[in-house]
Amino acid sequence: MQHWNPLSPFDFTPLASASSIQALPEKKSVIRSDFADSSVRATRSLFSWVSVILVTFAVIYSSIPASASSNGITGFSGKSGSTCTSCHSTGTSPTVTLSGPTTVASGSTSSYTLTVGGTGNHGLDVAASAGTFTAGTGTKVQNSEITQSTPSTTGSWTFTWTAPTVTSNSTATLWAAAVNGFGGGTGTIQQAITVTAPVANPTLSVNPASLSFAFTSGGSAPLNQTIAVSSSGSALTYTVSASTATGGSWLTATGSGTTPGNVTVSANPGSLAAGTYTGTVSISSAGASNSPKTVSVTLIVTAAPTLNTSPASLSFSYQAGGTTPAAQTVNVSSSGTALSYTTGTSASWLLATPASGSTPQQQWHCVELHDRHFC
């Protein structure tokens, strides 16, 4: 009968029966000796396999970098789930505090201080969901996170964080983990920070966008004109100034105030020669997104029109007792615009009609003799 040999899982070896063993007692020692040798060989084989397995694990894990460093390490802030407990003691967790603003403006830079309680050589790892870090004393930026450059005995680090640029209000998160010594505990903190989007400043509006003044030399100064100033959204405080490109200081503007408001613009040509002059009215507001607003101004100066008569002289002939000479005509005109005029004579015997008129017009000159009017 064949029995399975438990010491050799790969083969079946014939073993002696119990009766044959009793019949041949001298062979018992041989069997026991064989069994003992097999046990030793099995034990040695098992030890060899265990040794191979331990060496294999040692080789594998020796190639994996350690999860802690006196010079700081990243990836253990808690952002991805792992904290410093991956390497350090899981003892009593120290208190970790993060001081700094919890509401910041888009793109702004703020200072933060992380503190861990307890004694010993402390370390930290700080990560953010967005934004960028700048290292402070005793810290460095590594893999976009803050960690210690050397262990700290004070357990306090200050660094800066620049918020992301956003177009609408959003929330960023800071994760931090700190240890109070290699064998100490690990403390963690998670801080939500509100990042506010910039608010668009109101715009400044002016109406009209340009002004024009006309002036005739020798005449009255042109009437003042007005610029309406308004703003979108909230009211804006504004100031007014005027400047000229040509002609000197003929342009003035007044009316600084708060929107809605009006600006008064004046042109004083004085003795400017005929020609075209330009200037600008500027309306400025520090709170406007489109400041300053400018209004272009044009001044057109024309020479005074001249009054012309043709012919330049008249001559009448009369013989005493004879026929009164016929009336003669003088054409009256003007350069430029039409002119109103009046007439008169320097002698009582000479008449001019009509007594007034506007250019262009004809004027009749007549002779009056002995109280008789001849035209």
Secondary structure as GFF3:
##gff-version 3
##sequence-region A 1 375
A	DSSP	beta_strand	2	4	.	.	.	ID=ss1
A	DSSP	beta_strand	12	14	.	.	.	ID=ss2
A	DSSP	alpha_helix	18	23	.	.	.	ID=ss3
A	DSSP	three_ten_helix	25	27	.	.	.	ID=ss4
A	DSSP	alpha_helix	28	62	.	.	.	ID=ss5
A	DSSP	three_ten_helix	84	86	.	.	.	ID=ss6
A	DSSP	beta_strand	96	99	.	.	.	ID=ss7
A	DSSP	beta_strand	103	105	.	.	.	ID=ss8
A	DSSP	beta_strand	109	116	.	.	.	ID=ss9
A	DSSP	beta_strand	122	128	.	.	.	ID=ss10
A	DSSP	beta_strand	132	134	.	.	.	ID=ss11
A	DSSP	beta_strand	139	142	.	.	.	ID=ss12
A	DSSP	beta_strand	145	148	.	.	.	ID=ss13
A	DSSP	beta_strand	156	162	.	.	.	ID=ss14
A	DSSP	beta_strand	170	180	.	.	.	ID=ss15
A	DSSP	beta_strand	186	196	.	.	.	ID=ss16
A	DSSP	beta_strand	204	207	.	.	.	ID=ss17
A	DSSP	beta_strand	210	216	.	.	.	ID=ss18
A	DSSP	beta_strand	225	231	.	.	.	ID=ss19
A	DSSP	beta_strand	237	244	.	.	.	ID=ss20
A	DSSP	beta_strand	251	254	.	.	.	ID=ss21
A	DSSP	beta_strand	257	258	.	.	.	ID=ss22
A	DSSP	beta_strand	261	267	.	.	.	ID=ss23
A	DSSP	beta_strand	275	284	.	.	.	ID=ss24
A	DSSP	beta_strand	293	302	.	.	.	ID=ss25
A	DSSP	beta_strand	307	310	.	.	.	ID=ss26
A	DSSP	beta_strand	328	334	.	.	.	ID=ss27
A	DSSP	beta_strand	340	342	.	.	.	ID=ss28
A	DSSP	beta_strand	350	353	.	.	.	ID=ss29
A	DSSP	beta_strand	356	358	.	.	.	ID=ss30
A	DSSP	beta_strand	361	369	.	.	.	ID=ss31
A	DSSP	beta_strand	372	374	.	.	.	ID=ss32
###
